[in-house]
Amino acid sequence: MALLSKAVINTREDLDAIAGTQQHADFMAALKGSMIRKENQAVYPDNYNDPDYDGPEIEPILIDVEDLSTIERFGFTKADFED
């Protein structure tokens, strides 16, 4: 049984070299998914993570934040992923 090797993708050129493959499609989907990240906006007291903290538990307040840094690293813009 032969093992299928996957291309290592570090640059846009690496990605372009596998255009039309399932690996390319999967990588593009991952890049699109990287455009939004979750960020915790809850405010915590300075000693919240100390072992002796005895205040109330504070639930995270997660919001979606646009982060284009990963797609920009590969030479894409947000418009490249709009349908």
Secondary structure as the mmCIF struct_conf table of DSSP 4:
data_model
#
loop_
_struct_conf.conf_type_id
_struct_conf.id
_struct_conf.beg_label_comp_id
_struct_conf.beg_label_asym_id
_struct_conf.beg_label_seq_id
_struct_conf.end_label_comp_id
_struct_conf.end_label_asym_id
_struct_conf.end_label_seq_id
HELX_LH_PP_P HELX_LH_PP_P1 ALA A 2 SER A 5
BEND BEND1 THR A 11 THR A 11
HELX_RH_AL_P HELX_RH_AL_P1 ARG A 12 ALA A 17
TURN_TY1_P TURN_TY1_P1 ILE A 18 GLY A 20
BEND BEND2 THR A 21 THR A 21
HELX_RH_AL_P HELX_RH_AL_P2 GLN A 22 GLY A 33
TURN_TY1_P TURN_TY1_P2 SER A 34 MET A 35
STRN STRN1 ILE A 36 ASN A 40
TURN_TY1_P TURN_TY1_P3 ASP A 46 ASN A 49
BEND BEND3 ASP A 50 ASP A 50
TURN_TY1_P TURN_TY1_P4 PRO A 51 ASP A 52
BEND BEND4 GLY A 55 GLY A 55
STRN STRN2 LEU A 62 GLU A 66
HELX_RH_AL_P HELX_RH_AL_P3 SER A 69 ARG A 73
TURN_TY1_P TURN_TY1_P5 PHE A 74 GLY A 75
HELX_RH_3T_P HELX_RH_3T_P1 LYS A 78 PHE A 81
#
